[in-house]
Each structure stands twice: as C-alpha cells, then as structure tokens.
Amino acid sequence: MTNVQWFPGHMAKTKRMIQDQIKLVDVVIELVDARLPMSSRNPLLDKLVEGKPRVVILNKEDLADPQRTAYWIKYFSEQEECKAFAFNATVGKKQLIAKLKEALMEVTAEKRERMAKKGIRKQTIRCMIVGIPNVGKSTFINILVGKKVAQTGDKAGVTRGKQWIRLDDDLELLDTPGILWPKFEDPEVGFRLAATGAINDDIVDEDDIAFKLLGFLKERYPKQLMERFKLDEEILQGETLAIMDQIGKNRGCLLKGGRVDYSKVSKGVILDLRQGKIGRITLE
C-alpha cells in the first residue's frame, strides 16, 4: 500500500498557534477516534503540550467495538496516567459537562489547591481542545455549549482558526484546527486514518484502502462482514479479491461485460465503515 502523507500549510500554522497558546491553558483535552485510539493521536502534540495535564476523550465510541474501547480507556488511565472516557454525539449536554468537569477537577486538583492557598478561590479552568482532522472536536464543543458555535463536517480540515469559548464561569475552551503530522512512519497508521476519513479522500487510493480493510474485517470481524455484505462463509476462507468480487456482484457494481467496478465497491465499503453500517468496528 502506498504511504499516505499530508501536511498542508494550515496545519503548520496550527502547530505554531498551539505553541503560542499553550502557556495560557491549564489542561489539554485531546480527542481521539475510539476506532483507532493510538493511530488518531498526533505524536507532535506530546512535545507541543508537554507538562500540561491531559484528558483523553475517545470520541465516536458508538461506532467502535465496546470491548476494545474499555481496553483503551484502561490503557490511557493506567499507562499514561491521563483521565480518559468515551463519548459520542448522542450524549446530552448535562451528562457531558458533568463527566468533563469531574475529569478536569481531578487533573487540576494540585494547581487549584496551590491557588487556593494563595487566596485565589474563584478559579476558571482554561482548556485547549486538540485532535487530528475529522475526529469530532467541533461536534463535541457544540454539544458542550448547547448550540452551534463550531463548524462541523464529515471530512478532514473543516475547522481552520482558533476560537475561545466560555462555557460558564468555571470553564473556558480554546478550539484548535485538526493537525496531522508530516510523515506516518507506520503505513498501518496511514491506512487507519484514511479508512476513517481523517485524511482527505482526494489524496488516497480508495481501492487500496478498501482491499486492506476487507482483509482486516475478514480476520477480526468475519461475522459482521458476512452479514453486512451477504457473503457466504466459504468465501472468507479465500482471497480478499474474491470478497470484493462477491460484494460487487451482490450490489450490482458492474461495468459493461459483467466486470466488477472495483472503484464503486471500494467507495461503498469505506462509506459503510464510516457510517457504522458494518457494525461496531475498532481497527486497533
């Protein structure tokens, strides 16, 4: 599979902006995709936000495998000593605010205690929200605020500028655009990001992505794969190309002469994954 690389100019600008603004915040709220919790973390962020307490939110958990989500929450809590919890766009405002404030109070406890000893009782927690493109930061903010203050979209690169948002007297949020990193050392990371839409579809080979995705599903989620695409169990024992052929025939994705239209099959498979139609799938 071809290595995926993408680092447009606005992402370099975002990197500089985070460096400039990080000193103003108390906590970093990092949104990751619950379907690929590690691959959707930007390794550049560790250096950019070094020294700041972090809350990790596994977004789109309604699309992810619940068992894997539980594993990753435990991992972040124990291995990285972050406060972590799962979230999806159906969660209500009150529930989300309660959960978020609990996490923020926990990770800022030491600082608030120091400030209180200095006589500063009224304290506002200032948070920077970070994450890769299309991870759902804007939707998360809109639910928190209870109205649309951040633009949303099911594609990479919707948010382009920073904005401060006051949630209440206790909490201020700084939204930042999604930022990727210049080079994916592991091609598996590029595959997972491309499959879930974190990278602009215009620069990836959708046939490669779909082929690799079907191979993964065949190994890890065979039942969901069979049910969604109405496949015979025997076909899963064979080559991935045979699965693509069967999907093409089942869905009528055919060219003249009865040949399978692999481009159409690929687009359909990727869209089904992104919309959760294959089932709750976690890619790592």
N, C-alpha and C positions, 0 to 999 in steps of 0.2 A: 504494500500500500504506500502511496506517495506521502511523504511527510508534509504535514499541514503547517504553514507559517502565516501569521497575520499580525501586524503591529502598525496600524495606520497612525497618522500624525496626532489625532486627538487623544490616543492612548498615551503617547509620550507626554502630552500636555497634562493629562490626568495624573501621571506619575509625579510630575513636578508640583502639581497642586496639592497632592497628598503630603508631599514632603513639607510644603509651606504651611499647611493647616494642622498637621498632626499635633503640634505643640499646644493647640487651642482646645484639644479634646481630652476627656477623662478615660473614655472607653472606645474600643473599636468593635463594632457589630459587623461580623463577617457572615454574609450569606453564601451558602454553598448549595449545590444541587444534590438533593438526597439520593438521586440515582447514580451519582458519581462524586461522593463527598471529597475524595482526595484529588481527583483529576480536576475538579472545579475550584481548587484553591490555587491562587496565584503565588508562586514561590517568591516573587518580588516583594509581596506585601510584608513578609516576615521582617525584611530589613527596613522597609518604609515605616512600619508601625512598631518597631522594636521598643520594648519597655512598657507598652500600654496593655492593660488588661483587655481580654478579648472574650466576647460572647459569640459562639458559633451557632448559626441557625440553619438547620437542614430544611431547605425550602422544597416545595413540590413533593412533600412526603406522601401525598395521596397517589402519586404516580410510581412510588418506589416500593420495593419489597419490604414489608414491615419488619421481618426478622433482621434483614441487613441494616435497616435504619436503627434498630435497637442496638445492634453491634457497634455502629459508628458513633452513636451518642455516648456509649460507654467508653469507646476509644478516646474521643476528644476529652471527656471528663477525666479519665484516668491517665492517659499517656501525655496529654498536652496541658492538663490542669486548666482547661477552659470550661466555662459554663456552656452547655450545649442543650438545645431542644429542637424538636421537629415542628414544622409549620406548613400550612397550605392555605390557599386563597379563600377557603370556605370558613376559616376561623373568624369568629366575631371580634369586634374591636375591644370590648371589655376583657374578654379572655386573653387576647394577645397582649394588651397593655399590662394586665396583672402578671402574666408569665414573664414578660420582658423586664418589668420593674423589679420583680423578685431576683432575676439574674443580675441586673445592673447593681442592685443594692448589695448583692453578695460580693461581686468582683471589685466594688469601690469601697468596701467596708473600712479598710485601713485608712484610705485617704480621707474619708468623711470623718473618721474618728480624730485624725490629726487636725483637721479643720475645726472640729467642734471644740477641741482643747484650746484652740486659738480664739475661741469665742464666736466663730462663724457657724451659726445654727442653720440659717437659710441657705441651702446649697442646691444649685441646679447641676444635674449631671449632663455633660455635653458629650454626645456620641457621634462618631464618624461611621457611616454605613458604607462598607466596601464589598466588592464582589466582581466576578467576571461578567461579561455581557450576557444578557438574557437569563440571569439567574433569578430575577423576580424582585429586585430591590424596590422598584417603583410601586409595584402592587403591594408590597409589604408596607411601604410608607403610607400609601393611600388608605389602607385598612387601619393603620395606627391613628391617622389623623381623622378618619371618618368621612373624608371627601377626596376628590381627585385633585391632588396638588403636584403629582409627578406623572409624567407621560409614560404610558405603558405600551408594549408591543411584543408580539411573538417573533421577534427577530433580534439579532445582535445589534448593539450600538444605538439604542433609542435615546438614552439619556446622554447629553453632551456637555452639560455645565454643572457646576456645584450650586447647591442651594441650602440655606439654613432654614429649618422648620421647627417652630416652637410647638411642642406637643401640649405642655402645660407648664406651670411654674417650676416643676421639678425636672423637666426633661427637654433638651434641645437636640435636634438631629441634623447632621450635615450629610446630605446625599451627595454621592460622587458618581461619575460615569463608570461603566464597566471597563475593566482594564485586563487585557491578556498580557502575555509575555512574549518576547521576540522569537524564542525558539523552543519547541517542545522536544526535549531530549528523548523522551519515550514516545514512539509512534502510537502506542496504545492510548496515551493521553489525548493525542490529536484525534484519534478515532472516536473516543467517547464524547469529546467536546463537539465534534462535527455531527455526530448522530443525534445529539440532544439540542442542537441549534445554537450553541454558544459561538460558533463561527459562521460567518456569512456563507450561505449556500452557494453563492456565485463563485467561490474560490475552491470548492472541494469537489471531488469526483464522487457523485452520489452512487454510482454503480459499485465502486469500491466499498463505500460505507455500508450500503445495504447488504452486500455479499458478506462482509465481515460480521455485520450484525446478525444475519441469519445463522451464520456458523456459531456465534456465541449463544444464540437462543436455542439452537439445536442441542448444545451441550448442557446449558444451565436451566433453561425453561422450556423443555420439549412439550409439556402438556399445553401451556399457553400458546405456543407456536402452532401446534396441531389444531387447536380449537379455533384460533382466530382465522387461519388461512385454509381451514378444512382440508388438512393433509392426511394421508394415510400413514399409519405408524411405521410401515416398512420404509417409506421414503426417507425417514430421518436417519436410517442406517447408511444411506448412500452419500453422494457428493452434494455439497451445498448448491451447485449449479442445478441439480435436479429439483431441488426445492424451489428455486427461482422459476424454473420451467413450469412446475405444477401450479405455483401461485399465478403465473401469467395466464395459464390456460383456465384456471378456476375463475379468474377475474375478467377474462376476455381482453387481456392486454396483449393483443396480437397485431402483427403487421401483415401486409399482403403475403399470401402464400402460407399463412398459418404460423409464421415465425414469431417467437416471443419478443415483445417490446420490453427489453430489459430496463430501459430508462424509465418507462412508466411503472414497471414493477418496483423499481428502486425507490422512486418518489413516494409510492403508496406505502411501502414497508416503513420508510423513515417517518412519514407522517403519522402512521398508526402508532409507532413507538412514542412520538412526542405528545400525542393526544391521549395516551394511556389505553388505547384500544386493544393492545396485545395483552394487557394485564399490568400488574404492578411489578415493574422490572428494575433491578439495580444492576449496573454494569460493572461494579467492582465491590 
